[in-house]
Amino acid sequence: MAEKQKPGAMTGGTIGVGGPRPVEPGEIVLAVSGTISERRKEDSAPETDYGMLASLLDAVVVGSPQKAGFSLMKRFEDAAALDIRQALHIVRTYPNALAYVSFSERIGLPLALLLRLRKHRPAHMMIAHRLNTSKKRALDKLAKWHHGVDRIVTLCSAQTEYARGFLPKASVFVRQGTDDRFYRPAEVEESDYVLAVGSESRDYRTLMTALAQTDLHLKVVSSSPWCRKKAALGGASGKVEILPRLDHAALRDLYRRAKLVVVPLHDVEYAAGLNGVLEAFCMNKPLIVSASRGISDYVSHMENAYVVPAGDVNAMAAALRIVDQTELMREHLKSGAARAVQEYDNLGGYARRLEHELRVMLAVREGAPLPTQES
């Protein structure tokens, strides 16, 4: 049994995970990089993936401690992109948990390093975003962190191939979803601007150059709490408005009034731009997106998005003109976006898929029959 809830953690609902044996409340610990909000005001922000999963599992959610001021450890953690203190807190506070679920490598890797040498340890499922970096490969060569992980969930199939280099038989691709109850369309007057959101691996240079070939105006919200590198916004002109970081409700309003959304990407092998794509789907906006390998599991040309070759200025300019000027095209892309949200890309479906993978991990660990995926 896990210990009782500690200060700074929060619990979810009452539905058990099932599997080899009934799971008691608090036996699953969800490790989240960054601080967590104890209470979310209704309709002020989207539900989180860990919040939804906590409700399904009656799990405990543990975020990074808020520590003000400067410290050498904090500086080291920021440089290494590892939440070491949080991992130590989790293994000390919840040593008898049935399982840990880490929501990024930042917390998952140090947690795995602490678990790898323990004979009787909680099971560990890590949701991995980008495993094909030299640092993560070197860390595994040096310290064999994969021995502290039982299952890896990736958010795109390109990353699954890298994950299988660590766990060949326990790596799986799961399509992410977002909160379609928060990011939802509304009857508001649509403006004439194009909206671009996000900074991770964005190719704003290509977008800005393409924009100069059109009469369109662009609003860019490039600030992101998750991206460690700033997006290059060179070439901005009077046709471009660079906005500061916005709260979720203000961002939703920007989506609602936009005529179309564009996600300009470099061709990378991880799911950069995913939140922007999913939010555009949920807001039922016509979407233009670059053909990055990491986003290919989510977008289909002329079905739910207008996909252009990455880095191709002329193709981007042509797409902007075509989607802007063709109402039939915009309505077709909206229909595809609505289908994607209904079938795959909503938060509830994503949380249930994560729950299923957790059940599979526990069943394999205990030699029990594998659970079936509920529709």
C-alpha positions in Angstrom: 0.0 0.0 0.0 1.2 3.5 -0.7 1.4 6.0 2.1 -1.3 8.6 2.6 -1.4 11.7 0.4 1.3 14.2 1.2 1.1 18.0 1.1 1.6 19.3 -2.4 0.0 16.3 -4.1 -3.6 15.8 -5.3 -5.8 12.8 -5.8 -8.2 12.0 -8.6 -11.5 10.2 -8.7 -12.6 6.7 -7.7 -12.3 4.5 -10.7 -9.8 1.7 -10.3 -7.4 0.6 -13.0 -8.4 -3.1 -12.9 -5.8 -5.6 -14.2 -4.1 -8.4 -12.3 -5.6 -7.3 -9.0 -7.8 -4.4 -7.8 -5.7 -1.2 -7.4 -6.3 0.7 -4.2 -6.6 4.5 -4.1 -3.2 6.1 -4.0 -1.2 3.1 -5.3 -0.5 4.9 -8.6 1.7 8.0 -8.5 1.7 10.3 -11.4 5.0 12.3 -11.7 4.6 15.6 -13.4 7.5 17.9 -14.3 6.7 21.4 -13.1 4.3 22.7 -10.4 0.7 21.5 -10.4 -2.5 23.5 -9.6 -4.5 22.2 -6.7 -7.7 23.7 -7.9 -8.6 24.7 -11.5 -11.3 27.3 -11.8 -14.1 26.1 -14.0 -13.5 26.9 -17.7 -10.4 29.0 -16.9 -7.9 26.4 -18.3 -7.9 23.1 -20.1 -8.0 19.9 -18.1 -4.6 18.3 -18.0 -3.7 14.8 -19.1 -2.5 13.9 -15.6 -5.6 15.3 -14.1 -7.8 13.2 -16.3 -5.7 10.1 -15.7 -5.8 10.7 -11.9 -9.6 10.7 -12.1 -9.6 7.4 -13.8 -7.1 5.7 -11.5 -7.7 7.5 -8.2 -4.1 8.3 -8.4 -1.8 10.7 -6.6 -0.3 13.5 -8.6 3.1 14.9 -7.6 4.7 18.0 -9.2 8.0 19.6 -8.8 8.4 21.6 -5.6 8.3 25.4 -5.8 11.6 26.6 -4.5 12.3 30.3 -4.8 15.7 31.8 -5.2 19.0 30.5 -6.6 20.6 27.2 -5.8 23.3 25.2 -7.4 21.0 22.1 -7.6 18.3 24.1 -9.4 20.9 25.5 -11.8 22.2 21.9 -12.4 18.7 20.6 -12.9 17.9 23.3 -15.4 21.1 22.7 -17.4 20.5 18.9 -17.4 16.7 19.2 -17.9 16.2 16.6 -15.1 14.0 17.0 -12.0 16.3 15.1 -9.6 14.9 16.5 -6.4 11.4 15.6 -7.4 12.4 12.0 -8.2 14.1 11.7 -4.8 10.9 13.0 -3.1 8.7 10.5 -4.9 10.8 7.4 -4.1 11.1 8.4 -0.5 7.5 9.4 0.0 5.8 6.7 -2.0 8.3 3.7 -1.8 5.5 1.1 -1.7 3.4 2.4 -4.6 2.2 -0.1 -7.2 3.3 2.0 -10.1 4.7 5.4 -11.1 3.7 7.1 -14.3 6.2 9.9 -15.4 4.9 12.4 -17.9 8.2 13.4 -19.5 11.8 12.3 -19.6 12.7 15.3 -17.3 11.2 13.4 -14.4 11.1 9.9 -15.9 14.9 9.6 -16.4 16.0 10.5 -12.8 13.2 8.3 -11.5 14.4 5.4 -13.6 17.9 5.9 -12.4 16.8 5.7 -8.8 14.7 2.5 -9.5 17.0 0.6 -11.8 19.0 -1.3 -9.0 16.0 -2.0 -6.7 14.8 -5.6 -6.7 11.3 -4.9 -5.4 10.3 -1.6 -6.9 7.1 0.0 -8.2 6.4 -0.5 -11.9 7.3 2.5 -14.0 5.7 3.8 -17.2 7.3 6.8 -18.9 5.7 9.0 -21.4 8.6 10.0 -23.6 8.6 13.0 -26.0 12.1 12.9 -27.5 14.5 10.0 -26.9 16.8 10.4 -29.9 19.1 13.0 -28.3 22.8 12.3 -27.7 22.5 13.1 -24.0 19.7 10.6 -23.4 21.6 7.9 -25.3 24.8 8.7 -23.5 23.0 8.6 -20.1 21.7 5.2 -20.9 25.1 3.9 -21.9 26.6 5.3 -18.8 23.9 4.4 -16.2 21.4 2.1 -18.0 18.3 4.1 -17.0 16.1 1.8 -19.1 16.4 -0.9 -16.4 14.3 1.4 -14.3 11.4 1.6 -16.8 8.9 -1.1 -17.6 7.0 0.6 -20.4 7.6 3.6 -22.7 4.8 5.5 -24.3 5.7 7.7 -27.2 3.6 10.4 -28.8 4.6 9.7 -32.4 5.6 6.6 -34.3 9.0 8.0 -35.3 9.9 8.1 -31.6 8.6 4.6 -31.0 11.5 3.3 -33.1 14.0 5.0 -30.8 12.1 3.8 -27.7 12.5 0.2 -29.0 16.2 0.6 -28.8 15.8 0.9 -25.0 12.8 -1.4 -24.4 12.2 -3.5 -27.6 9.1 -5.3 -26.4 7.6 -2.6 -24.2 7.5 0.5 -26.3 4.2 1.8 -27.8 2.9 4.8 -29.7 -0.2 6.4 -28.2 -1.9 9.3 -29.9 -2.1 12.4 -27.7 -5.4 14.3 -27.2 -6.3 17.6 -25.7 -9.3 19.1 -23.8 -12.0 19.6 -26.4 -14.4 20.7 -23.7 -12.2 23.8 -23.1 -10.9 24.3 -26.6 -14.2 24.5 -28.3 -15.7 26.7 -31.0 -18.1 29.6 -30.2 -20.4 31.9 -32.1 -18.1 34.9 -32.4 -17.3 37.2 -35.2 -14.4 35.8 -37.2 -11.5 38.2 -38.0 -9.2 38.0 -41.0 -5.9 37.1 -39.3 -3.9 33.9 -39.5 -2.8 32.5 -36.1 0.4 30.7 -35.3 1.1 29.3 -31.8 4.2 27.8 -30.2 8.0 27.9 -30.5 9.4 24.3 -30.4 11.1 23.6 -33.7 9.0 26.2 -35.5 10.1 27.5 -38.9 8.9 31.1 -38.6 11.5 32.2 -41.2 9.7 30.2 -43.9 6.3 31.4 -42.8 7.4 35.1 -42.6 8.9 34.9 -46.1 5.8 33.2 -47.5 3.5 35.7 -45.8 5.2 38.5 -47.8 3.8 37.0 -51.0 0.2 37.3 -49.7 -2.1 40.1 -48.3 -2.6 38.2 -45.0 -2.0 39.4 -41.5 -0.5 37.1 -38.9 -0.6 36.9 -35.1 2.1 34.9 -33.5 2.1 33.6 -29.9 5.5 32.0 -29.7 6.2 32.0 -26.0 6.0 28.6 -24.4 6.8 27.3 -20.9 8.0 24.0 -22.3 10.4 25.2 -24.9 14.0 25.8 -23.8 15.0 27.6 -27.0 13.4 30.8 -28.4 11.9 30.6 -31.9 13.6 32.7 -34.5 11.1 35.4 -35.6 13.3 37.2 -38.1 11.6 38.9 -41.0 8.6 40.2 -39.0 6.9 43.2 -40.6 3.9 45.4 -40.2 1.8 42.5 -41.3 2.9 40.5 -38.3 1.9 41.0 -34.6 4.0 39.2 -32.0 2.0 38.6 -28.9 3.3 37.9 -25.3 2.4 34.7 -23.4 -1.3 34.6 -22.9 -3.5 32.8 -20.4 -5.5 29.9 -21.7 -8.8 31.8 -22.0 -7.2 34.6 -24.0 -5.5 32.1 -26.3 -8.8 30.3 -26.8 -10.3 33.7 -27.8 -7.5 34.2 -30.4 -8.3 30.8 -31.9 -12.0 31.5 -32.0 -11.5 34.7 -34.0 -8.8 33.4 -36.4 -9.7 32.7 -40.0 -7.1 29.9 -40.1 -4.2 28.4 -38.2 -0.7 27.6 -39.4 1.9 25.4 -37.7 5.2 26.0 -39.5 7.7 23.3 -38.6 11.2 22.1 -39.3 11.2 18.4 -40.3 12.0 16.7 -37.0 11.5 13.2 -35.6 9.5 14.1 -32.6 6.0 15.6 -32.2 6.9 19.3 -32.2 3.8 21.4 -32.9 1.4 18.8 -31.5 -0.4 21.0 -29.1 -1.0 23.6 -31.8 -2.3 21.0 -34.2 -4.6 19.5 -31.6 -5.9 22.8 -30.4 -6.6 23.9 -33.9 -8.6 20.7 -34.5 -10.6 21.2 -31.3 -11.3 24.9 -32.2 -12.5 23.6 -35.6 -10.1 25.8 -37.6 -8.7 25.2 -41.1 -5.1 24.1 -40.5 -1.9 24.5 -42.6 1.0 22.5 -41.3 4.5 21.6 -42.4 5.2 18.0 -43.3 7.4 17.1 -40.3 7.9 13.4 -39.6 7.0 13.9 -36.0 3.5 15.2 -36.7 2.7 12.8 -39.6 0.6 10.5 -37.3 -1.9 13.3 -36.7 -2.3 15.2 -40.0 -3.4 14.0 -43.4 -3.2 16.2 -46.5 -6.6 17.4 -47.7 -8.3 15.4 -44.9 -7.8 17.4 -41.7 -5.0 19.7 -42.8 -3.3 21.3 -45.7 0.2 19.8 -45.5 3.1 21.5 -47.2 6.8 20.4 -47.5 8.9 21.7 -44.7 11.0 24.7 -45.5 9.2 25.3 -48.9 8.4 29.0 -49.0 6.4 28.9 -52.3 4.4 25.9 -51.1 3.6 27.7 -47.9 2.6 30.9 -49.7 0.4 28.9 -52.1 -1.3 27.1 -49.2 -2.0 30.4 -47.4 -3.6 31.9 -50.5 -5.7 28.7 -51.3 -7.1 28.1 -47.9 -7.7 31.8 -47.3 -9.5 32.4 -50.5 -11.5 29.1 -50.8 -14.4 28.7 -48.5 -15.1 25.2 -49.7 -11.6 24.2 -48.8 -11.9 25.7 -45.3 -15.2 23.9 -44.6 -13.6 20.6 -45.8 -10.7 21.0 -43.5 -13.0 21.9 -40.6 -15.0 18.7 -41.2 -11.8 16.6 -41.1 -10.7 18.4 -37.9 -14.0 17.6 -36.2 -13.7 13.9 -37.2 -10.1 13.8 -35.7 -11.3 15.1 -32.4 -14.3 12.7 -32.2 -12.3 9.7 -33.2 -8.8 10.2 -31.6 -7.6 13.6 -30.5 -9.8 14.3 -27.4 -8.4 14.2 -23.9 -10.8 11.5 -22.6 -9.7 9.1 -25.2 -6.0 9.8 -24.6 -6.4 9.2 -20.9 -8.2 5.9 -21.4 -5.4 4.8 -23.8 -2.8 5.6 -21.1 -4.9 3.7 -18.6 -4.9 0.7 -20.9 -1.1 0.8 -21.3 -0.7 1.0 -17.5 -2.9 -2.1 -17.2 -0.9 -3.9 -19.8 2.4 -3.1 -17.9 1.0 -4.4 -14.6 -0.4 -7.5 -16.2 3.0 -8.3 -17.9 4.8 -7.7 -14.6 2.5 -10.1 -12.7 2.1 -12.7 -15.4 -1.6 -12.1 -15.7 -3.7 -12.1 -18.9 -3.4 -9.0 -20.9 -6.4 -6.6 -20.8 -8.3 -5.8 -23.9 -8.6 -2.2 -25.2 -12.0 -0.8 -24.6 -13.5 1.1 -27.5 
